[in-house]
């Protein structure tokens, strides 16, 4: 998660309750000792109360600091067993803005012999085992001139995630109905991203007012890369983007699939229109431009 220094001088955390609940789910999945998410949230607030007047001074608004609550086993012996002891700590670090690659993010669709997650596995949990095995594929993609992997699953090439971020597509049906779509959570292949959930909620609440009179559909449904490539060939894809705490909301410009580069429209030049809209809505919440219950103020000492 991130803490944001608002333009009004206040420090805010974005939906910390969602982050701490997800950490508990992740800890349970790999048999780490459980904890009270509310207590972890209090610990994070206390860290910010003490440290952020120096880390993110009120005199320098519009900045953020990245927070990574972490839990590792500290059992006294080696072996394969359920851990009885663990250490929970919080890392805080500055990081660059990652949401503006030049000309949009270029994705390379994963190969048939590569898989990031599988049913019954731990793709839904925020654990290191979801990320390390993906790095060789990412390195290969970068040598080919791409920025990230679009992870596909199964013989039908279902679209799941983009690297460690959630993937969204905005496209029209053959009948012309505009749809915002992302992969579902029910098969536990993807991470329940906090930014993902926020975009879905904002879209359901606000999107129809910004679609020039066309009713938009917001869907968490399976879709395949074959369907995406066909829609691109037919001109029905409006835009695509990836989102997460690190990358925030990042436009997609290209998807390489089966040896062909499919170009994703970016109506605003360096972004799609709705991608830019989601970024604006969320940034306004992060930095206190609008008051919203998702952004919780920190009572600094």
Rosetta blueprint (number, residue, H / E / L):
1 X L
2 X E
3 X E
4 X E
5 X E
6 X L
7 X L
8 X L
9 X L
10 X L
11 X E
12 X E
13 X E
14 X E
15 X L
16 X H
17 X H
18 X H
19 X H
20 X H
21 X H
22 X H
23 X H
24 X H
25 X H
26 X H
27 X H
28 X H
29 X H
30 X L
31 X L
32 X L
33 X L
34 X L
35 X L
36 X L
37 X H
38 X H
39 X H
40 X H
41 X H
42 X H
43 X H
44 X H
45 X H
46 X H
47 X H
48 X H
49 X H
50 X H
51 X H
52 X H
53 X H
54 X H
55 X H
56 X L
57 X L
58 X L
59 X L
60 X L
61 X L
62 X L
63 X E
64 X E
65 X E
66 X E
67 X E
68 X E
69 X E
70 X E
71 X E
72 X E
73 X E
74 X L
75 X L
76 X L
77 X L
78 X L
79 X L
80 X L
81 X L
82 X L
83 X L
84 X L
85 X L
86 X E
87 X E
88 X E
89 X E
90 X E
91 X E
92 X E
93 X E
94 X L
95 X L
96 X L
97 X L
98 X L
99 X L
100 X L
101 X L
102 X L
103 X L
104 X L
105 X E
106 X E
107 X E
108 X E
109 X E
110 X L
111 X L
112 X L
113 X L
114 X L
115 X L
116 X L
117 X L
118 X L
119 X L
120 X L
121 X L
122 X L
123 X L
124 X L
125 X L
126 X L
127 X L
128 X H
129 X H
130 X H
131 X L
132 X H
133 X H
134 X H
135 X H
136 X H
137 X H
138 X H
139 X H
140 X H
141 X H
142 X H
143 X H
144 X L
145 X L
146 X L
147 X L
148 X E
149 X E
150 X E
151 X E
152 X E
153 X E
154 X L
155 X L
156 X L
157 X L
158 X E
159 X E
160 X E
161 X E
162 X E
163 X L
164 X L
165 X E
166 X E
167 X E
168 X E
169 X E
170 X E
171 X E
172 X E
173 X L
174 X L
175 X L
176 X L
177 X L
178 X E
179 X E
180 X E
181 X E
182 X E
183 X L
184 X L
185 X L
186 X L
187 X L
188 X L
189 X L
190 X L
191 X L
192 X L
193 X L
194 X H
195 X H
196 X H
197 X H
198 X H
199 X H
200 X H
201 X H
202 X H
203 X H
204 X H
205 X H
206 X H
207 X H
208 X H
209 X H
210 X H
211 X L
212 X L
213 X L
214 X L
215 X L
216 X E
217 X E
218 X E
219 X E
220 X E
221 X L
222 X L
223 X L
224 X E
225 X H
226 X H
227 X H
228 X H
229 X H
230 X H
231 X H
232 X H
233 X H
234 X L
235 X L
236 X L
237 X E
238 X E
239 X E
240 X E
241 X E
242 X E
243 X E
244 X E
245 X L
246 X L
247 X L
248 X E
249 X E
250 X E
251 X E
252 X E
253 X E
254 X E
255 X E
256 X E
257 X E
258 X L
259 X L
260 X E
261 X E
262 X E
263 X E
264 X L
265 X L
266 X L
267 X L
268 X L
269 X L
270 X L
271 X L
272 X L
273 X H
274 X H
275 X H
276 X H
277 X H
278 X H
279 X H
280 X H
281 X H
282 X H
283 X H
284 X H
285 X H
286 X H
287 X L
288 X L
289 X L
290 X L
291 X L
292 X L
293 X L
294 X L
295 X E
296 X E
297 X E
298 X L
299 X L
300 X L
301 X L
